[in-house]
Amino acid sequence: MMSKSDFFRFERKNDDFPFYSELQSPTLNLKTSLIFLIAVAAGFALFLIGFGGTYGHPFINVIFPLAAVIFVARSQWTLLFRKLVAKDIILILGTYIVNLIVTYGVGFIITKLFNFSANPVSEGFNGNFSDTITTFLTMLPMLFGEELITILPFLVILYLGVKKLKLNRKSAIILAWIVVSIIFGAYHLPTYNWNIAQAILGIGIVRIVLLYPYIKTKNIWTSFIVHVLNDWTLFGFALMVSMHH
């Protein structure tokens, strides 16, 4: 049994991550872990090559990982999602503010220390309003996909940490938190011209903040909403700058 000391003080009481220990059914094993990771890799690879056309492409990272969860967890796949509660609003807004500060802070430091590559989406604004709305709406499935291809590997590493590496729960969470933040940064290497400092360090550090609401609430909606607010704000700023030029 897990004791109180296995949980971080910031986590919601009486709730735990799905799939990683035998206290939750279904528990991951090596085979189902591999299914999760293959689905994530396949979705990401197809996303990178632009598969799915105009309408399918933004959903690729949603379809593959979610299909894997449904395949493995059957009716329990909904454990990734919780109901949003009133206090989540404070958590989401708080994380959003911290995340923006971290994003700009880390961005500022990296531009001072390393070469910097602009995100092509923020470069591509042409001032056309309907195109802009489309860009913002397209970001919804894309960012939800980014949550899935981060949180599924997180749960796999958590399972491997506890079950295979025999780590305690807290250590396994920290391991998973750091590793998937690095992986998430690596996802962005092609976006930023393979700029390792910017992708791994910059985006990786931001992802550490972005994962906090999920780790606190076990609810993918919380980190997803913060992620959307964050990216909409960044691109909104880029849009305003481009309109003033």
URFENWO-V969400 format. One record per residue. RES is the residue in three letters. PHI is phi as a letter, one per 20 degrees, with the letter a starting at -180 (* if undefined). OMEGA is omega in whole degrees, 0 to 359 (none if undefined). Layout:
# URFENWO-V969400
res: {RES & RES}
phi: {PHI & PHI}
omega: {OMEGA & OMEGA}
This chain:
# URFENWO-V969400
res: {MET & MET & SER & LYS & SER & ASP & PHE & PHE & ARG & PHE & GLU & ARG & LYS & ASN & ASP & ASP & PHE & PRO & PHE & TYR & SER & GLU & LEU & GLN & SER & PRO & THR & LEU & ASN & LEU & LYS & THR & SER & LEU & ILE & PHE & LEU & ILE & ALA & VAL & ALA & ALA & GLY & PHE & ALA & LEU & PHE & LEU & ILE & GLY & PHE & GLY & GLY & THR & TYR & GLY & HIS & PRO & PHE & ILE & ASN & VAL & ILE & PHE & PRO & LEU & ALA & ALA & VAL & ILE & PHE & VAL & ALA & ARG & SER & GLN & TRP & THR & LEU & LEU & PHE & ARG & LYS & LEU & VAL & ALA & LYS & ASP & ILE & ILE & LEU & ILE & LEU & GLY & THR & TYR & ILE & VAL & ASN & LEU & ILE & VAL & THR & TYR & GLY & VAL & GLY & PHE & ILE & ILE & THR & LYS & LEU & PHE & ASN & PHE & SER & ALA & ASN & PRO & VAL & SER & GLU & GLY & PHE & ASN & GLY & ASN & PHE & SER & ASP & THR & ILE & THR & THR & PHE & LEU & THR & MET & LEU & PRO & MET & LEU & PHE & GLY & GLU & GLU & LEU & ILE & THR & ILE & LEU & PRO & PHE & LEU & VAL & ILE & LEU & TYR & LEU & GLY & VAL & LYS & LYS & LEU & LYS & LEU & ASN & ARG & LYS & SER & ALA & ILE & ILE & LEU & ALA & TRP & ILE & VAL & VAL & SER & ILE & ILE & PHE & GLY & ALA & TYR & HIS & LEU & PRO & THR & TYR & ASN & TRP & ASN & ILE & ALA & GLN & ALA & ILE & LEU & GLY & ILE & GLY & ILE & VAL & ARG & ILE & VAL & LEU & LEU & TYR & PRO & TYR & ILE & LYS & THR & LYS & ASN & ILE & TRP & THR & SER & PHE & ILE & VAL & HIS & VAL & LEU & ASN & ASP & TRP & THR & LEU & PHE & GLY & PHE & ALA & LEU & MET & VAL & SER & MET & HIS & HIS}
phi: {* & f & d & g & f & f & d & f & f & f & f & f & f & l & b & b & f & e & m & d & c & f & f & d & d & e & e & f & c & f & f & f & f & f & g & g & f & f & f & f & f & f & g & f & f & f & f & f & e & m & f & o & m & g & e & e & g & f & e & g & f & e & f & f & f & f & g & f & f & f & f & f & e & l & f & e & g & f & f & f & d & c & f & f & d & g & f & f & f & f & f & f & f & f & f & g & f & g & f & f & f & f & g & f & f & f & g & f & f & f & f & f & e & c & f & c & d & f & f & g & f & f & f & e & f & d & n & e & f & f & f & f & g & g & g & f & f & f & f & g & f & f & f & f & g & f & f & f & f & d & f & f & g & g & f & f & f & f & f & f & f & f & e & e & e & l & f & f & g & f & f & f & f & f & g & f & g & f & f & f & f & f & f & f & f & f & g & e & g & f & f & d & l & l & e & f & g & f & f & f & f & f & f & f & f & f & f & g & f & f & f & g & f & f & f & f & d & m & d & f & f & f & f & f & f & f & g & f & g & f & f & f & f & f & f & f & f & g & f & f & f & f & f & e & e}
omega: {176 & 175 & 180 & 184 & 177 & 184 & 175 & 182 & 184 & 183 & 174 & 182 & 173 & 177 & 181 & 178 & 176 & 162 & 190 & 180 & 186 & 175 & 177 & 172 & 349 & 175 & 175 & 166 & 184 & 182 & 182 & 175 & 180 & 178 & 178 & 186 & 178 & 179 & 178 & 181 & 180 & 178 & 183 & 180 & 180 & 178 & 181 & 183 & 175 & 181 & 172 & 176 & 185 & 188 & 182 & 188 & 182 & 186 & 187 & 181 & 173 & 188 & 187 & 180 & 182 & 177 & 180 & 180 & 180 & 180 & 184 & 191 & 183 & 186 & 182 & 183 & 183 & 178 & 175 & 187 & 174 & 173 & 173 & 178 & 188 & 185 & 175 & 182 & 180 & 179 & 182 & 181 & 179 & 180 & 180 & 181 & 179 & 183 & 177 & 180 & 181 & 181 & 182 & 179 & 180 & 178 & 180 & 182 & 183 & 178 & 179 & 187 & 188 & 171 & 189 & 176 & 181 & 175 & 185 & 180 & 181 & 177 & 193 & 181 & 182 & 179 & 178 & 189 & 183 & 175 & 181 & 179 & 179 & 179 & 182 & 180 & 179 & 180 & 183 & 178 & 181 & 181 & 175 & 174 & 178 & 176 & 181 & 183 & 171 & 187 & 177 & 174 & 177 & 181 & 178 & 181 & 176 & 178 & 181 & 180 & 183 & 190 & 187 & 181 & 178 & 176 & 170 & 188 & 182 & 180 & 180 & 178 & 181 & 178 & 181 & 181 & 183 & 184 & 182 & 175 & 176 & 178 & 180 & 175 & 180 & 175 & 186 & 179 & 180 & 180 & 186 & 175 & 177 & 177 & 190 & 181 & 184 & 184 & 187 & 182 & 185 & 183 & 179 & 180 & 178 & 181 & 177 & 178 & 182 & 180 & 185 & 182 & 178 & 183 & 178 & 190 & 186 & 186 & 183 & 181 & 184 & 181 & 179 & 182 & 177 & 181 & 179 & 180 & 181 & 185 & 176 & 180 & 182 & 181 & 175 & 176 & 180 & 180 & 180 & 178 & 183 & 180 & 182 & 181 & none}
